[in-house]
Amino acid sequence: MSKKLIKKKDLYFPSKEFKKNALINKKSIYKEAEKSQIKFWEKLAKELFWFKKWKKVFVHKPPYFQWFTGGKINITSNIFENNSKGFEKIKNKVALIWEPEPVNEQSRTFTYAELYAEVNRFANALKKMGVKKGDKVGIYLPMIPEAIVSMLACARIGAIHVVVFSAFSPTALRVRLQDTEAKVLITADGYNRRGKVVDLKKNADEGMKDTKVKKAIVIKRAENKVRMKKGRDFWWNDLKKDQSDFCKAEIMDAEDILFILYTSGSTGKPKGTVQACGGYTVQAKFTGKYIFDFQNSDIFWSTADVGWITGHTYSCYSPLLNAATYLIFEGAPGWPKPNRWAKIIEKYKVTIFYTAPTAIRMFAKFGLDILKGIRFNTLRLIGSVGEPIDESAWMWYFEKVGKQSCPVVDTWWQTETGGILITSLPGIGPFKPCFTGLPFPGTKFKILNDRGRECKTGERGNLVLLPPFTPGLLRGVYKNPKRYLKTYWSQYGKKIYFTSDAAYKDKNGLIRVVGRVDDVMKVAGHRLSTGEMEDSISKIDYINECAVIGMPDQIKGEVPAVFLVLKKNAVEKKRFTEDIYKEIQLKVRKEIGPIAGIKKVFVVEDLPKTRSGKIMRRILKRLFTGEPLGDLSTLANADSVQKIKEVIKLSD
């Protein structure tokens, strides 16, 4: 029986073998969910352990809503002692595999029983330190097992964790600690990044200034010399060494806050999105189960850092709720050699791989030589997250990594939604390059024009989510109800959640997300999507990745400018910018139209990105508008901005 996906015109479907073994393989699930979204989610919730059942499944007082009101739950009880698969069955199963960045350093593994004991010990340490239910605890850690232990320990005792990405600046950390009034911060002495030790404790010390943090817990990771402030700073191991390996789970109301996670922008104060215990647990469990098709033997690797929502949901809670084995990697996937990520997949026999289009394009940039000797024969499912994926990256991923045998689950969701809401289920399909897929069962999306009318097939509009929304949708912006209302519930009224993303549907009902609404240019009064233009340009074989922004223009308002990163072989051939410009002009005019004529092309070494892989187009745009660039320390490659400035200056 062939393992290759079945192709029908421009669509791909799972092989008969994959479909047969998939947890969800019948289209009827969509019809079942459509009959009553509320009953659908309630049925799923019944598979979890609740200390007390809910009184009402869904309560709606626009723009506010609640799920499973009156229900009592703890997410860690569902991961450990009350796991639906039975703790006795999973306690000796490996829960976590940790691969450190230094290639000569020993990896670490934790069974579910070992992880349970670690979580309980640290939960007791937090309680002894005075942390209570409802207290906020900052977590400023790299991708080490203690990051996950910290999150779970907070959830165990009902403390609200506020995870801050370890590469964020002290200023970014301080803003989040001040806003939440966190009383404790968990950090590390340092961590490894591209062969160097980052002094995280120094950043943490600076970030704690002018906050209400009274105590800091420090993990010895890099063994670098750090300053410990007496009475405030404590070593992780010292605190937990004498603690009991059992801590009773705090009984949480379904609508109690589980965590606050801040969205980061290039300027302005970040938004603290609020997630509720009950709804998030249900959504995290079943989106992971259905979309990644977790089987007992799976080794799952999501490359997302816990500092982002993907890291919260699919690098921590979802795989553990489903009793899967999760792989954590401390470093950069392309260091010390470009094939590090592929070697890790081979070493641990990874079966499910979930990463960002930016990473996929980076892998492709180095050519097929880096994949010599790599078979990828353990992979059975691959996924994409973080931004729309272009066709060339999709096809490279599908053919070179998935060997045309792995379903590609391209996924759309946001920090605000808590979990994946649009994708094609792997046991059903269909999969189509550039198209994210279908709404997850139990959700209802529409694409509306600016007047609120539903768009026709192929017509681009605004992606919106309709009631009853989803259990994992944010409950508010922390301390800022006005911003919550204005950002999400003002465009089409208080009953429609506005995603701020542009999208359209094809004749099969598949949704293609083309980018943020604010990534739309108005050229001579015509709306043009930068995402659609980028997809067109990326089809040129020597272009690795690109970003399109709108340059100010006195006549047309805005005109398109393109920033390009070329593939290695193109750089070696020393292609001339003028020739590239002409080829891009022809490509865009042919695929989109004359209105999309390119004004400028800039060939650069790299594009400014967050550590999660998102290209910061707003920063590129502000290089032309003269607006403040914002805090560049939140970028993974802040030095790229100065280099781009120099390229722009030379082109004038």
C-alpha positions in Angstrom: 0.0 0.0 0.0 1.5 3.4 -1.0 2.3 5.8 1.7 2.3 8.8 -0.6 -0.5 11.3 -0.4 -3.2 11.0 -3.1 -3.3 14.0 -5.5 -6.6 15.0 -7.2 -6.1 18.1 -9.4 -4.6 20.7 -7.1 -5.6 19.0 -3.9 -3.8 16.3 -1.8 -5.5 13.7 0.4 -4.1 11.3 3.0 -3.0 7.9 1.8 -5.4 5.0 2.5 -3.0 3.7 5.2 -2.8 7.0 7.0 -6.5 7.5 6.8 -7.2 4.0 8.1 -5.0 4.6 11.2 -6.0 8.2 11.9 -7.9 9.1 15.1 -10.3 11.2 13.1 -10.9 10.0 9.5 -14.6 10.7 8.7 -16.0 14.0 7.3 -19.1 13.4 9.4 -17.3 15.1 12.3 -17.9 18.5 10.6 -21.6 17.9 10.3 -21.9 16.7 13.8 -20.1 19.8 15.1 -22.2 22.1 12.9 -25.5 20.8 14.4 -24.5 22.3 17.7 -21.1 23.8 18.3 -21.9 24.1 22.0 -22.9 20.4 22.3 -19.8 19.4 20.4 -17.4 21.1 22.8 -19.4 19.8 25.8 -19.0 16.3 24.5 -15.2 16.8 24.3 -15.1 18.4 27.8 -16.8 15.3 29.3 -13.6 13.3 28.4 -11.6 15.4 30.8 -11.5 15.1 34.6 -13.5 17.8 36.4 -13.7 18.1 40.2 -17.2 19.4 39.6 -19.2 19.5 36.5 -20.3 22.8 34.9 -23.8 24.3 35.3 -23.9 26.0 31.9 -21.8 25.2 28.9 -21.8 28.6 27.3 -22.9 32.0 28.6 -22.8 35.1 26.2 -23.0 38.7 27.3 -21.4 40.5 24.3 -18.5 41.1 24.0 -17.9 38.8 27.1 -18.6 35.1 27.2 -17.9 32.1 29.4 -17.5 28.4 28.9 -18.3 25.6 31.4 -19.5 28.0 34.1 -19.5 26.5 37.6 -17.1 23.7 36.5 -14.0 23.0 38.6 -10.8 21.8 37.0 -7.0 21.8 37.1 -5.0 21.3 33.9 -2.2 19.4 35.7 -4.6 16.8 37.1 -5.6 16.0 33.5 -1.9 15.7 32.5 -0.9 13.5 35.4 -3.0 11.6 38.0 -6.3 11.9 36.2 -5.0 11.6 32.6 -7.7 10.1 30.4 -5.3 7.4 29.3 -4.7 6.4 32.9 -1.7 7.5 34.9 -0.6 3.9 35.6 -0.4 3.3 31.9 1.7 6.4 31.1 3.8 7.0 34.3 6.8 5.1 32.8 6.4 6.6 29.4 8.9 9.4 28.4 7.1 12.7 28.6 10.0 15.0 27.8 13.3 14.7 25.8 15.6 17.6 26.2 18.3 18.2 23.6 20.8 20.9 24.7 22.4 23.2 22.1 26.1 22.1 22.7 26.4 18.9 20.7 28.7 17.3 23.2 26.3 17.8 26.2 24.2 15.0 27.5 20.5 15.1 26.7 17.9 14.6 29.5 14.7 12.6 29.6 11.7 12.7 32.0 9.0 10.0 32.3 5.5 11.2 33.2 6.2 10.0 36.8 9.5 11.9 37.0 8.0 15.0 35.6 5.0 14.8 38.0 7.4 14.5 40.9 9.5 17.5 39.7 6.3 19.6 39.2 5.1 18.8 42.7 8.4 19.6 44.4 8.6 22.9 42.7 5.0 23.7 43.4 5.6 23.1 47.1 8.7 25.3 46.9 6.6 28.1 45.5 4.0 27.7 48.2 6.7 27.8 50.9 7.9 31.0 49.3 4.4 32.4 49.8 2.9 32.1 46.3 -0.8 31.6 46.5 -3.7 31.0 44.1 -4.2 34.1 41.9 -0.6 35.4 42.4 1.3 36.2 39.2 4.6 34.5 38.6 7.0 35.7 35.9 8.9 33.1 34.0 12.0 34.3 32.0 13.6 31.1 30.9 15.2 29.5 27.8 14.0 26.2 26.3 15.1 24.0 29.2 12.9 21.4 31.0 12.6 23.7 34.0 10.6 26.1 31.9 7.9 23.5 31.5 8.2 22.4 35.1 7.7 26.1 36.2 4.6 26.5 34.1 3.0 23.3 35.3 3.9 24.1 39.0 2.2 27.4 38.7 -0.9 25.8 37.2 -0.8 23.1 39.9 -1.2 25.7 42.7 -3.4 28.1 40.9 -0.8 30.8 40.4 -1.0 32.7 37.1 2.1 32.3 35.0 3.4 35.2 32.9 6.0 33.7 30.5 8.4 36.3 28.9 10.5 35.2 26.0 14.1 34.8 27.1 15.5 36.9 24.2 13.3 39.9 25.2 15.2 42.9 26.5 15.1 43.9 30.2 12.8 46.7 29.3 10.3 44.3 27.7 10.5 42.1 30.8 9.9 45.1 33.1 6.8 46.2 31.2 5.2 42.8 31.7 6.2 42.4 35.3 4.9 45.9 36.1 1.6 45.4 34.3 0.9 42.1 36.1 2.5 43.1 39.5 4.2 39.7 39.6 5.7 39.0 43.0 8.1 36.2 41.9 10.4 35.8 38.9 11.8 32.5 37.7 15.0 32.8 35.6 18.4 31.2 34.9 22.0 32.2 35.2 22.3 32.0 31.4 21.7 29.8 28.3 23.4 28.8 25.1 22.6 30.5 21.8 24.7 29.9 18.7 27.8 28.8 20.7 27.7 31.8 23.1 26.4 32.1 26.7 23.7 34.7 27.1 23.8 36.2 30.6 20.1 36.0 31.4 20.5 36.8 35.1 22.0 40.2 34.2 19.0 40.9 32.0 16.6 39.7 34.7 18.3 41.9 37.3 17.8 44.9 35.1 14.2 43.9 34.2 13.2 43.5 37.9 14.0 47.2 38.7 11.0 49.3 39.5 8.7 46.2 39.8 7.0 44.5 42.7 9.1 41.3 42.4 10.3 40.4 45.9 11.9 37.1 45.1 13.8 35.6 42.2 14.4 31.9 41.6 17.6 31.1 39.6 18.3 27.9 37.7 21.9 26.9 37.1 22.1 26.2 33.4 25.2 27.9 32.0 27.3 27.8 35.2 28.4 31.4 34.4 29.2 33.7 37.3 26.2 35.8 38.3 25.3 38.3 41.1 22.9 36.9 43.7 21.1 39.5 45.8 20.8 38.3 49.4 17.2 37.9 50.6 15.8 38.2 47.0 17.6 35.6 44.9 17.5 31.9 45.6 18.9 28.9 43.7 16.3 26.5 42.2 17.9 23.3 43.5 18.2 24.7 47.0 14.5 25.6 47.2 13.1 22.2 46.0 15.6 19.7 47.4 13.7 19.0 50.6 10.2 19.4 49.2 7.7 16.6 49.0 7.0 15.0 45.6 3.3 15.4 46.1 1.3 18.7 46.0 -2.5 18.7 46.0 -3.8 20.3 42.9 -5.7 23.5 43.5 -9.3 23.3 42.5 -9.8 26.0 39.9 -13.0 27.5 38.6 -13.4 27.1 34.8 -13.2 30.8 34.3 -10.2 31.4 36.7 -7.2 32.8 34.9 -4.7 30.1 33.9 -2.1 32.4 32.4 -1.5 35.9 30.9 0.6 36.1 27.7 1.6 39.3 26.1 1.5 39.9 22.4 4.5 41.9 21.1 4.4 44.7 18.6 7.2 46.9 17.2 5.8 49.8 19.1 3.3 50.5 21.8 2.5 48.7 25.0 1.9 45.0 24.5 -1.5 43.4 25.1 -1.8 40.9 28.0 -4.2 38.2 26.7 -6.0 36.4 29.4 -6.7 32.6 29.2 -9.2 30.7 31.3 -8.5 27.4 33.0 -11.5 25.3 31.7 -11.9 26.4 28.1 -8.2 26.4 27.4 -7.7 22.9 28.8 -10.5 21.5 26.6 -9.3 23.3 23.4 -5.6 22.5 24.0 -6.3 18.8 24.5 -8.5 18.2 21.5 -7.0 20.5 18.9 -3.7 18.7 19.5 -5.3 15.3 19.5 -7.3 15.8 16.2 -4.7 18.0 14.3 -1.5 16.1 15.2 -3.2 12.8 15.4 -1.3 11.9 18.5 -0.6 8.1 18.6 1.0 6.2 21.5 4.4 5.9 19.8 4.7 9.5 18.6 7.7 11.7 19.2 6.5 15.2 18.7 8.7 18.2 18.1 7.3 21.7 18.0 10.2 24.2 17.5 8.3 27.0 19.2 9.7 28.6 22.3 7.5 28.7 25.4 7.7 32.5 25.3 5.0 32.4 22.5 1.5 31.0 22.4 2.6 28.1 20.2 5.1 27.2 22.9 2.4 27.3 25.6 -0.1 25.2 23.8 1.9 22.9 21.5 5.3 22.8 23.3 3.8 22.2 26.7 0.1 21.7 27.5 -1.4 19.9 24.5 1.2 17.1 24.0 1.2 16.4 27.7 -2.6 16.4 28.0 -2.5 13.7 25.2 0.2 11.7 26.9 2.6 12.2 24.0 6.4 12.4 24.1 7.6 15.9 23.5 11.1 17.0 22.3 12.6 20.3 23.6 15.6 21.8 21.9 17.5 24.6 23.6 19.2 26.2 20.6 18.8 27.4 17.0 17.7 24.7 14.5 20.5 25.7 12.1 23.4 25.8 14.5 26.2 24.7 14.6 25.5 23.3 11.1 22.5 24.0 8.8 21.3 20.4 9.2 21.1 20.4 13.0 17.3 20.2 12.9 17.4 17.3 10.5 20.0 15.4 12.6 17.7 15.9 15.7 14.8 14.4 13.8 17.0 11.4 12.8 18.5 11.0 16.3 15.3 10.9 18.2 13.1 9.3 15.5 10.7 12.3 15.5 7.4 11.4 14.0 5.6 14.8 14.0 7.5 18.0 13.2 5.9 21.4 13.6 7.8 24.6 12.6 7.5 28.0 11.0 7.6 28.9 7.3 10.6 31.1 8.1 12.5 28.1 9.3 11.4 26.0 6.3 12.7 28.7 3.9 16.0 28.8 5.9 16.4 25.1 5.6 15.7 25.3 1.8 18.2 28.2 1.4 21.1 25.9 2.1 20.2 23.5 -0.7 19.8 19.7 -0.7 23.5 19.1 0.2 22.6 19.5 3.9 20.1 16.7 3.6 22.6 14.1 2.4 22.2 10.9 4.4 19.0 12.2 6.0 16.1 9.9 5.3 13.2 11.4 7.4 11.8 7.9 7.4 10.2 8.2 10.9 8.2 11.3 10.0 4.5 10.7 9.4 3.1 14.2 9.8 4.5 17.7 9.3 3.0 21.1 10.2 3.5 24.8 9.6 2.7 27.7 12.0 3.2 31.4 12.5 2.6 33.1 9.2 1.1 32.2 5.7 3.3 29.8 3.9 4.2 30.4 0.2 3.8 27.7 -2.4 7.5 27.1 -3.0 8.2 26.6 0.7 5.1 24.3 1.0 6.3 22.2 -1.9 9.9 21.9 -0.6 8.6 20.9 2.8 6.2 18.4 1.4 8.7 16.8 -1.1 12.0 17.0 0.6 11.1 16.6 4.3 7.7 14.8 4.1 8.8 12.7 1.1 5.3 13.3 -0.3 4.0 10.9 2.3 3.3 13.2 5.3 0.1 15.2 5.5 1.1 18.9 5.8 -1.1 20.6 8.4 -0.7 24.3 7.8 -2.3 26.0 10.8 -3.9 29.4 11.4 -4.4 30.7 14.9 -3.4 33.6 17.1 -2.2 34.3 20.6 -5.7 35.4 21.3 -7.4 32.2 20.1 -5.3 30.0 22.4 -5.1 27.1 19.9 -5.3 26.1 16.2 -8.7 27.1 14.6 -8.1 26.6 10.9 -6.4 23.6 9.3 -7.2 20.4 7.4 -7.4 17.4 9.7 -4.7 14.9 8.6 -6.9 11.9 8.4 -9.4 13.7 6.1 -7.7 16.5 4.2 -7.7 18.1 1.7 -4.3 19.8 1.7 -3.5 22.6 -0.8 -0.4 24.7 -1.0 -0.9 28.2 0.4 -4.4 27.3 1.7 -4.6 26.8 5.5 -7.6 24.5 5.3 -11.0 24.2 6.9 -12.3 25.7 10.2 -11.7 23.3 13.1 -14.9 21.4 14.0 -17.0 23.4 16.4 -15.9 26.8 15.0 -17.6 29.1 12.5 -15.7 31.6 10.4 -16.9 34.0 7.8 -15.1 36.3 5.4 -16.7 39.8 5.4 -16.1 42.9 3.4 -15.8 46.3 5.1 -19.6 46.7 5.0 -20.2 43.4 6.8 -21.4 41.5 3.8 -20.1 37.9 3.2 -17.5 37.7 0.4 -18.0 35.4 -2.6 -15.7 32.6 -3.4 -12.3 34.0 -4.3 -13.1 37.4 -3.0 -10.7 38.7 -0.3 -12.1 40.1 2.9 -11.8 40.2 6.7 -11.7 36.9 8.6 -14.1 36.8 11.5 -15.1 34.3 14.1 -18.8 33.9 15.1 -20.5 32.8 18.3 -20.1 30.6 20.3 -16.5 31.3 19.2 -14.3 28.7 20.9 -13.5 27.7 24.5 -9.9 28.9 24.2 -10.6 32.4 22.9 -9.1 35.1 25.2 -11.3 36.4 27.9 -9.9 39.9 27.9 -6.9 42.2 27.7 -5.4 42.3 31.2 -6.3 45.6 33.0 -7.5 47.1 29.7 -11.2 46.4 28.8 -11.3 49.4 26.5 -8.5 48.0 24.4 -10.2 44.6 24.3 -13.4 46.1 23.0 -11.7 48.3 20.5 -9.3 45.7 19.1 -11.6 42.7 18.7 -15.2 43.8 18.9 -15.6 47.2 17.3 -15.2 46.4 13.5 -18.5 44.4 13.2 -20.1 44.9 16.6 -19.8 43.1 19.9 -21.0 39.7 18.7 -18.3 39.1 16.0 -14.6 38.6 16.8 -12.5 40.4 14.3 -9.2 38.6 13.7 -7.5 41.5 11.8 -6.5 39.0 9.2 -7.4 39.1 5.5 -8.5 35.9 3.8 -10.5 34.3 1.0 -12.1 30.9 0.3 -11.7 28.7 -2.8 -14.5 26.6 -4.4 -13.7 23.7 -1.9 -14.3 26.0 1.1 -10.6 26.0 2.0 -9.4 29.2 3.6 -6.3 31.0 2.5 -5.1 33.6 5.0 -3.1 36.2 3.1 -1.8 38.3 6.0 -2.7 40.9 8.4 -5.2 43.6 7.4 -2.5 46.1 8.2 -0.3 44.3 5.7 -2.6 45.6 2.9 -1.4 48.5 0.7 -3.6 51.0 -1.0 -2.1 51.7 -4.4 -4.0 54.5 -6.2 -7.1 53.5 -4.2 -6.7 49.8 -4.9 -6.2 47.4 -2.0 -3.3 45.0 -2.5 -2.3 42.2 -0.2 1.4 42.0 0.6 1.0 38.3 1.3 -0.3 37.6 -2.2 2.5 39.6 -3.8 5.1 37.8 -1.7 3.7 34.4 -2.7 4.0 35.4 -6.4 7.6 36.6 -6.0 8.7 33.6 -3.9 7.9 31.3 -6.9 11.0 32.7 -8.6 13.5 29.8 -8.1 16.5 31.8 -6.9 14.6 33.8 -4.2 14.7 32.3 -0.7 12.3 34.7 1.0 10.9 38.1 0.6 8.9 40.9 2.3 6.7 43.4 0.5 5.8 46.7 2.1 4.1 49.9 1.0 6.4 52.8 0.4 4.9 56.3 0.7 4.2 57.9 -2.7 3.0 61.4 -3.4 0.9 60.3 -6.4 -0.4 56.8 -5.6 -0.4 57.0 -1.8 1.7 53.8 -1.6 3.8 51.8 -4.0 5.2 48.3 -3.4 8.8 47.8 -2.3 10.4 44.4 -2.1 13.1 43.1 0.2 14.7 39.9 -1.0 17.0 37.2 0.5 18.5 35.2 -2.3 19.4 31.5 -2.3 23.1 30.6 -1.8 23.6 29.7 -5.5 22.1 33.0 -6.7 24.4 34.9 -4.4 27.4 33.0 -5.8 26.3 33.8 -9.4 26.3 37.5 -8.4 22.9 38.3 -9.9 22.4 42.0 -10.7 19.6 43.8 -8.8 18.4 45.4 -12.1 17.9 42.0 -13.7 16.1 40.7 -10.6 13.9 43.8 -10.6 12.8 43.2 -14.2 12.0 39.6 -13.5 9.9 40.4 -10.4 8.0 43.1 -12.3 7.0 40.7 -15.0 6.0 38.0 -12.4 3.9 40.3 -10.3 2.2 42.0 -13.3 1.4 38.6 -14.8 0.0 37.1 -11.6 -1.7 40.1 -10.0 -1.9 42.9 -12.5 -0.3 46.1 -13.6 -1.5 47.9 -10.5 1.0 45.8 -8.5 4.0 47.2 -10.3 7.1 47.2 -8.0 8.7 50.5 -7.3 11.9 49.3 -5.6 13.8 46.0 -5.0 16.4 45.7 -2.2 18.6 42.6 -2.0 19.5 42.0 1.7 21.3 39.4 3.7 18.4 38.9 6.1 15.0 40.2 7.1 14.2 41.4 10.6 12.3 38.7 12.5 11.0 37.8 15.9 12.4 34.6 17.4 9.1 32.9 16.4 10.0 33.6 12.8 7.6 36.4 11.9 9.0 39.0 9.5 8.6 42.4 11.1 7.3 44.3 8.0 6.3 47.3 10.1 9.9 47.9 10.9 10.8 47.8 7.2 8.0 50.2 6.5 9.1 52.6 9.2 12.5 52.8 7.5 10.7 54.9 4.9 8.1 56.8 7.0 10.6 58.0 9.6 8.5 56.7 12.5 10.3 55.3 15.6 11.4 51.7 15.0 10.6 50.6 18.5 12.5 48.2 20.8 14.7 46.2 18.4 15.9 44.0 21.2 12.8 41.8 20.7 14.2 40.8 17.3 16.2 37.6 16.7 18.5 39.5 14.4 18.5 43.2 15.4 21.7 43.8 13.5 19.8 43.1 10.2 18.1 46.5 10.5 21.3 48.6 10.3 22.4 46.5 7.3 19.1 47.1 5.5 19.4 50.8 6.2 22.8 50.8 4.4 21.3 49.0 1.4 18.5 51.5 1.2 21.0 54.4 1.5 23.1 53.0 -1.3 20.1 52.7 -3.6 19.1 56.3 -3.3 
